[in-house]
Amino acid sequence: MFEKTSTVKDEPVIINIPGPEEWPITHLRNCCKKNKVKGYTKMTREELVVEVRKIISNDKFGEE
């Protein structure tokens, strides 16, 4: 007989995600597109990073 025991505790899982400065430009554009940022196609990398930071700071992720 095989028994499976769990050793997982109720501890949070930490996932390290790089900041927008390290994202490929296509990911920055996709994020802006999905969040309906106007003019994202003509923005520089630095402008895209600023917009993505605004999106992240609004804490829209995880809200329903």
Secondary structure by P-SEA (a helix, b strand, c coil): cbbbbbccccbbbbbbbbccccccaaaaaaaaaaacccccccccaaaaaaaaaaaaaacccccc
